[in-house]
Every structure is written in C-alpha cells, then in structure tokens.
Amino acid sequence: MGTLVRNGQGNLTERPTQSWSPLNALFGFDPLQGVMRGWDYGFEVSRTENGYDVEVPVPGFNSSNVEVMLKDGILTVDAKSERRTFSRSLSMPEDVDPEKITATVVDGMLKISLERHPAAQPKRIAVK
C-alpha cells in the first residue's frame, strides 16, 4: 500500500514554493486551504487492493462530533465542538462504491475506508 497524497504539517514559509504533485488535483487538494482557515487538518489518502483509505487527524473530536458524507463524488468531513469547527472536502475517483464506506475515530484520527466498485469483466458473446 503506497501513499498517494500526504498533506502534513510543514514549514509555512515553504508552502507557497513547494512543488505539488499532479495527484493533488485528482483528489481536490488545495495546499493553502488549511493555512488560510487557521487549522490544517489534512487528508492522507492511500490506495489499497480493494479501494482507498483516508486518514484525517481530528484531535479533540470524537465520533459523535464528526460527520462524513459522500455526495456527487465529493467526500466531506465536518467536525464540530464547543470551541472549534472545521470542514474539509476531497474529490474521490468515480470508482468508489458509496454503499461500502466505513468510518471510525480512534485516538484523534478519523479513518475512512472506501471500497471500489468491482471492475467490469468482459463478457464473451457467442456469434451465431
């Protein structure tokens, strides 16, 4: 399993000049979005054999404070507490099966597993 996108806490002075991967556009990543909002809760997306794993740090939040939604190919994470809120969105590839998504919060980390639709198998058609 290899990491496709990593949005970590880095030196803020390096962000504007950093070279961004073309994969960032695939997943709708805006490198300065977290800096502009004052909180940098980034996504880490990994492709697995059957789908994608997404990890989002959510320190101070628990499962009752976090909402995950997939709509029109956009994965959205919203978290709310008495002191702060945040919302992040991520474009997902079209092969994600919306019926096979799980999400858990463990030790301040939101872990989302998204399965891909099974690949269409070619169908052999008998010629008469």
Secondary structure, DSSP 8 states (H G I E B T S, - for coil): -EEEEE-----TTTGGG----THHHHTT--TTHHHHHT-----EEEE-SSEEEEEEE-TT--GGGEEEEEETTEEEEEEE-SS-EEEEEEE--TTEEEEEEEEEEETTEEEEEEEE------------
